[in-house]
Amino acid sequence: MTTLPTALPATPPASPRIPAAPTAPHVLDRCRALVDPALREAVGRLHPWLGEMAAYSFGWCEVGGAPVAGTGGKGVRQALAVLGAEAAGAPARTGVPAAVAVELVHAFSLVHDDIMDADVTRRRRPTVWKAYGTGPAVLAGDALFALAVETLAAAPGGPGAVVPLSAALREVMRGQADDLLFAERPWTGPDRVRPAEYRAMAEGKTGALLGCAAALGARLAGAPPSTVAALDRAGRQLGVAFQIVDDVLGIWGDPAVTGKPVHGDLRERKKTLPVLLALDAPTPAARRLAALLAAGGDAEEAAELVERAGGRRAALAEAGRSVAAVERALGGTALREPAVGGLRSLLGFLVDREL
């Protein structure tokens, strides 16, 4: 398996790639087919109005409840839960309650995240708060979280899994809080956001739930603590790599692929890792970038300066180190095939996104 670079090269390389294994779409489809009926059954237990908003958040219906075709997202977290159970030697169905719980928690976090960020679209249609109103969206998010806890607690071995799910969610909230506070901090000076702070934020906001998903599947399968911990580490580092690549795409990604405008994150003045690493570089380009950002200058020029200061290259090197950490976690404990191969295919699928 080709990996992203684990050390910063002397000269900018061609964009590194991790080929997505041919089995990745099959893994996602197989897990979705297994989990989707249980997820829909869970949502069906909600109050009809809340259930409609939940279904809308998953992409199953339009406002008013008219059904639509579509999968409602990649389904990575539910796949991690199913693969975690299989990697521990249990049947795939053992991980289904964990998969449903993490999907519900993820949907809850997105509904509230869109409100906090005032995002009006997600997956090319109005967000829940934009479609139904802020108050109803908050209520729908709360209902999704409550349903997640109920679903997991009702599963065999599930009551003991509620605590790690809640702990992961606390980390997600901590990461989200840091992300919001980063926006208020200066680009330079002693109060600037450091790359290490950013990595901690990314592990909480993105990595904690991915790690929890894989670990919960193994926990419901009765895996030993060492296996549960290894899968949690793998998922966390996968989340960090995913977030870093997302940052790179947020500046230089193809809008036809990402659905976002080119240089979009720079226009929104987001403190993403390529920018933070570029600002830390002792180069004229970094100094010019700092002045440009402080003045609210042109996003296209800022993207060029980030590149010249080495921010893009350094960020991809950081992603490479997280990919290597995933591999160490997967290789450091006894896990069953073909589930481990499925986990590795998802790693490639998530990290290699038209870099």
C-alpha positions as CSV (number, residue, x, y, z in Angstrom):
1,M,0.0,0.0,0.0
2,T,1.4,3.4,-1.0
3,T,1.4,5.9,1.8
4,L,1.7,9.6,2.1
5,P,5.3,10.8,2.9
6,T,6.3,10.4,6.6
7,A,9.0,13.1,6.4
8,L,9.1,16.5,4.8
9,P,10.9,16.2,1.4
10,A,13.6,18.8,0.4
11,T,11.6,19.9,-2.7
12,P,7.9,19.9,-3.3
13,P,6.8,16.4,-4.7
14,A,4.0,15.6,-7.0
15,S,0.8,15.2,-5.0
16,P,1.2,12.0,-3.0
17,R,-1.6,9.5,-3.3
18,I,-3.0,6.5,-1.5
19,P,-4.8,4.4,-4.0
20,A,-8.3,3.5,-2.8
21,A,-8.5,-0.2,-2.8
22,P,-11.1,-1.6,-5.2
23,T,-12.9,-3.1,-2.3
24,A,-13.6,0.2,-0.5
25,P,-17.0,0.9,-2.2
26,H,-17.9,-2.7,-1.7
27,V,-17.1,-2.5,2.0
28,L,-19.2,0.6,2.4
29,D,-22.1,-0.8,0.4
30,R,-22.1,-4.1,2.3
31,C,-22.0,-2.4,5.7
32,R,-24.7,0.1,4.7
33,A,-27.0,-2.7,3.5
34,L,-26.6,-4.4,6.9
35,V,-27.0,-1.3,9.0
36,D,-29.6,0.8,7.1
37,P,-32.7,-1.2,8.1
38,A,-31.8,-1.0,11.8
39,L,-31.0,2.7,11.4
40,R,-34.3,3.4,9.8
41,E,-36.1,1.4,12.4
42,A,-34.5,3.4,15.1
43,V,-35.4,6.8,13.5
44,G,-39.0,5.4,13.1
45,R,-39.3,5.4,16.9
46,L,-39.0,9.2,17.1
47,H,-41.9,11.6,17.1
48,P,-43.1,11.9,13.5
49,W,-42.0,15.5,13.1
50,L,-38.6,14.8,14.7
51,G,-38.3,11.6,12.6
52,E,-38.9,13.6,9.4
53,M,-36.1,16.0,10.3
54,A,-33.9,13.1,11.2
55,A,-34.7,11.4,7.9
56,Y,-34.1,14.7,6.0
57,S,-30.6,14.9,7.7
58,F,-29.8,11.4,6.4
59,G,-30.9,12.3,2.9
60,W,-33.9,9.9,2.9
61,C,-36.6,12.5,2.3
62,E,-37.5,16.0,1.3
63,V,-39.1,18.6,3.6
64,G,-42.6,17.3,4.1
65,G,-41.5,13.7,4.1
66,A,-41.5,12.8,0.4
67,P,-39.0,9.9,0.1
68,V,-35.9,10.4,-2.1
69,A,-33.3,8.0,-3.5
70,G,-29.8,8.3,-2.1
71,T,-27.5,6.9,0.6
72,G,-27.1,10.1,2.6
73,G,-23.4,10.1,2.9
74,K,-20.4,7.7,2.8
75,G,-21.3,5.6,5.8
76,V,-17.7,5.4,7.0
77,R,-18.5,5.4,10.7
78,Q,-21.0,2.6,10.5
79,A,-18.6,0.6,8.4
80,L,-15.9,1.1,11.0
81,A,-18.2,-0.3,13.7
82,V,-19.1,-3.4,11.6
83,L,-15.5,-4.0,10.7
84,G,-14.4,-3.5,14.3
85,A,-16.7,-6.4,15.3
86,E,-15.5,-8.6,12.5
87,A,-11.8,-7.8,13.2
88,A,-12.5,-9.1,16.7
89,G,-13.8,-12.3,15.3
90,A,-17.5,-11.8,15.6
91,P,-20.2,-11.8,13.0
92,A,-20.9,-8.5,11.2
93,R,-24.3,-8.2,12.8
94,T,-22.7,-7.9,16.3
95,G,-21.5,-4.4,15.4
96,V,-24.9,-3.2,14.0
97,P,-26.1,-1.5,17.3
98,A,-22.7,0.3,17.6
99,A,-23.0,1.3,13.9
100,V,-26.5,2.7,14.4
101,A,-25.4,4.6,17.5
102,V,-22.4,6.3,15.9
103,E,-24.4,7.2,12.8
104,L,-27.1,8.9,15.0
105,V,-24.4,10.7,17.0
106,H,-22.7,11.8,13.8
107,A,-26.0,13.1,12.4
108,F,-26.7,15.0,15.7
109,S,-23.2,16.6,15.5
110,L,-23.7,17.7,11.9
111,V,-27.2,19.2,12.6
112,H,-25.8,21.3,15.5
113,D,-22.5,22.1,13.7
114,D,-24.4,23.6,10.8
115,I,-26.3,25.8,13.2
116,M,-23.1,27.0,14.9
117,D,-21.3,27.7,11.6
118,A,-24.4,29.2,10.0
119,D,-24.0,26.8,7.0
120,V,-27.0,27.0,4.7
121,T,-26.2,23.9,2.6
122,R,-24.9,20.4,3.1
123,R,-24.6,17.8,0.3
124,R,-25.9,20.5,-2.1
125,R,-29.3,21.1,-0.4
126,P,-30.5,23.2,2.6
127,T,-29.3,22.2,6.0
128,V,-31.8,21.1,8.6
129,W,-31.9,24.4,10.4
130,K,-32.4,26.3,7.1
131,A,-35.1,23.9,6.0
132,Y,-37.0,23.7,9.3
133,G,-35.8,26.5,11.5
134,T,-33.2,26.8,14.2
135,G,-35.3,25.7,17.1
136,P,-36.7,22.6,15.4
137,A,-33.2,21.6,14.2
138,V,-31.8,21.9,17.8
139,L,-34.6,19.7,19.0
140,A,-34.0,17.1,16.2
141,G,-30.3,17.0,17.0
142,D,-31.1,16.4,20.7
143,A,-33.5,13.6,19.7
144,L,-30.8,11.9,17.5
145,F,-28.4,11.9,20.5
146,A,-30.9,10.5,22.9
147,L,-31.8,7.8,20.4
148,A,-28.2,6.9,20.0
149,V,-27.8,6.3,23.7
150,E,-31.0,4.3,23.9
151,T,-30.1,2.1,20.9
152,L,-26.6,1.3,22.3
153,A,-27.8,0.7,25.8
154,A,-30.4,-1.8,24.6
155,A,-27.8,-4.0,22.7
156,P,-26.2,-7.1,24.3
157,G,-23.2,-5.7,26.1
158,G,-24.3,-2.2,25.2
159,P,-24.8,-0.6,28.7
160,G,-21.1,-0.8,29.3
161,A,-20.4,0.8,25.9
162,V,-22.5,3.9,26.7
163,V,-19.7,5.4,28.8
164,P,-17.0,5.3,26.0
165,L,-19.6,6.7,23.5
166,S,-20.3,9.6,25.9
167,A,-16.6,10.2,26.4
168,A,-16.0,10.3,22.7
169,L,-18.8,12.8,22.3
170,R,-17.3,14.9,25.0
171,E,-14.1,15.0,23.0
172,V,-16.0,15.9,19.9
173,M,-17.5,18.8,21.8
174,R,-14.1,19.9,23.1
175,G,-12.7,19.8,19.6
176,Q,-15.7,21.8,18.3
177,A,-15.2,24.4,21.1
178,D,-11.6,24.8,20.2
179,D,-12.4,25.1,16.5
180,L,-14.8,27.9,17.3
181,L,-12.4,29.7,19.6
182,F,-9.6,29.5,17.0
183,A,-11.6,31.9,14.8
184,E,-11.2,34.6,17.5
185,R,-7.4,34.3,17.8
186,P,-4.8,36.3,15.8
187,W,-2.9,34.9,12.9
188,T,0.5,35.8,14.5
189,G,2.0,36.6,17.9
190,P,2.1,34.8,21.2
191,D,-1.7,34.1,21.1
192,R,-1.7,32.5,17.6
193,V,-3.0,29.0,17.1
194,R,-0.1,26.5,17.1
195,P,0.0,23.5,14.8
196,A,0.0,21.2,17.9
197,E,-3.2,22.8,19.1
198,Y,-4.7,22.2,15.7
199,R,-3.8,18.5,15.8
200,A,-5.4,18.1,19.2
201,M,-8.5,19.8,17.9
202,A,-8.7,17.6,14.9
203,E,-8.3,14.4,16.9
204,G,-11.2,15.5,19.1
205,K,-13.5,16.9,16.5
206,T,-13.0,14.3,13.8
207,G,-10.9,11.5,15.2
208,A,-12.7,10.7,18.5
209,L,-15.9,9.4,16.9
210,L,-14.1,7.4,14.2
211,G,-12.0,5.8,16.8
212,C,-15.1,5.2,19.0
213,A,-16.9,3.6,16.1
214,A,-14.3,0.9,15.5
215,A,-13.7,0.4,19.2
216,L,-17.5,0.0,20.0
217,G,-17.9,-2.7,17.3
218,A,-15.0,-4.6,18.9
219,R,-16.3,-4.0,22.4
220,L,-19.7,-5.5,21.6
221,A,-17.9,-8.5,20.1
222,G,-16.3,-9.1,23.5
223,A,-12.7,-8.2,22.3
224,P,-10.0,-7.8,24.9
225,P,-9.1,-4.2,26.0
226,S,-5.9,-4.2,24.0
227,T,-7.8,-4.9,20.8
228,V,-10.4,-2.2,21.6
229,A,-7.7,0.3,22.3
230,A,-5.8,-0.5,19.1
231,L,-8.9,0.0,17.0
232,D,-9.6,3.3,18.8
233,R,-6.1,4.5,18.0
234,A,-6.4,3.5,14.4
235,G,-9.7,5.4,14.0
236,R,-8.4,8.5,15.7
237,Q,-5.4,8.8,13.5
238,L,-7.5,8.0,10.5
239,G,-9.7,11.0,11.5
240,V,-6.6,13.3,11.8
241,A,-5.4,12.3,8.4
242,F,-8.9,12.8,7.0
243,Q,-9.2,16.3,8.5
244,I,-5.7,17.4,7.2
245,V,-6.5,16.2,3.7
246,D,-9.9,18.0,4.0
247,D,-7.9,21.2,4.8
248,V,-5.8,20.8,1.7
249,L,-8.8,20.2,-0.4
250,G,-10.5,23.2,1.2
251,I,-7.8,25.4,-0.3
252,W,-6.8,23.7,-3.5
253,G,-9.5,21.1,-4.2
254,D,-11.4,20.8,-7.4
255,P,-14.9,22.3,-6.9
256,A,-16.4,19.7,-9.1
257,V,-15.2,17.0,-6.7
258,T,-15.4,18.8,-3.3
259,G,-18.6,20.8,-3.9
260,K,-16.8,23.8,-2.4
261,P,-15.4,26.9,-4.2
262,V,-11.6,26.9,-4.8
263,H,-9.7,28.7,-2.0
264,G,-13.0,28.6,0.0
265,D,-11.4,28.0,3.4
266,L,-9.0,31.0,2.9
267,R,-11.9,33.3,1.9
268,E,-13.6,32.3,5.1
269,R,-10.3,32.9,7.0
270,K,-10.3,29.4,8.5
271,K,-7.3,28.5,10.5
272,T,-6.5,25.2,8.8
273,L,-3.2,23.3,9.1
274,P,-1.6,24.2,5.8
275,V,-1.9,27.9,6.7
276,L,-0.7,27.4,10.3
277,L,2.3,25.5,9.1
278,A,3.1,28.0,6.5
279,L,2.9,30.9,9.0
280,D,5.5,29.0,11.2
281,A,8.0,28.8,8.3
282,P,11.0,31.2,8.6
283,T,10.6,32.5,5.0
284,P,9.7,35.8,3.3
285,A,6.6,34.1,1.9
286,A,5.4,33.3,5.4
287,R,5.9,36.9,6.5
288,R,4.0,38.2,3.4
289,L,1.3,35.7,4.1
290,A,0.9,36.9,7.7
291,A,0.6,40.5,6.6
292,L,-1.9,39.5,3.9
293,L,-4.1,37.6,6.3
294,A,-4.1,40.3,8.8
295,A,-5.2,42.8,6.2
296,G,-8.0,40.5,4.8
297,G,-6.3,40.2,1.5
298,D,-6.9,38.2,-1.7
299,A,-7.5,34.5,-1.2
300,E,-5.8,33.4,-4.4
301,E,-2.6,35.3,-3.4
302,A,-2.8,33.8,0.0
303,A,-3.1,30.3,-1.4
304,E,0.0,30.9,-3.5
305,L,1.9,32.2,-0.5
306,V,0.9,29.1,1.6
307,E,2.2,26.9,-1.1
308,R,5.5,28.9,-1.4
309,A,6.0,28.8,2.3
310,G,5.7,25.0,2.3
311,G,2.3,24.8,4.0
312,R,0.7,22.4,1.6
313,R,3.7,20.1,1.5
314,A,4.1,20.1,5.3
315,A,0.4,19.4,5.9
316,L,0.6,16.3,3.6
317,A,3.6,15.1,5.4
318,E,1.6,15.4,8.7
319,A,-1.2,13.4,7.1
320,G,1.4,10.8,6.1
321,R,2.5,10.5,9.7
322,S,-1.0,9.9,10.8
323,V,-1.4,7.2,8.1
324,A,1.7,5.5,9.4
325,A,0.2,5.6,12.9
326,V,-3.0,3.9,11.6
327,E,-0.8,1.1,10.1
328,R,1.1,0.7,13.4
329,A,-2.1,0.4,15.4
330,L,-3.6,-2.2,13.0
331,G,-0.4,-4.2,12.9
332,G,0.2,-4.1,16.6
333,T,-2.6,-6.4,17.7
334,A,-4.2,-9.7,16.6
335,L,-7.1,-8.7,14.2
336,R,-9.0,-11.0,11.8
337,E,-9.0,-10.8,8.1
338,P,-10.7,-9.9,5.8
339,A,-11.9,-7.1,8.2
340,V,-8.4,-5.6,8.5
341,G,-8.1,-5.4,4.7
342,G,-11.5,-3.6,4.8
343,L,-10.2,-1.1,7.3
344,R,-7.1,-0.5,5.2
345,S,-9.3,0.0,2.1
346,L,-11.3,2.7,4.0
347,L,-8.0,4.4,4.9
348,G,-7.1,4.8,1.2
349,F,-10.6,5.7,0.3
350,L,-10.7,8.6,2.8
351,V,-7.2,10.0,2.5
352,D,-6.8,9.8,-1.3
353,R,-9.5,12.3,-2.4
354,E,-8.2,14.0,-5.6
355,L,-5.1,15.4,-3.8
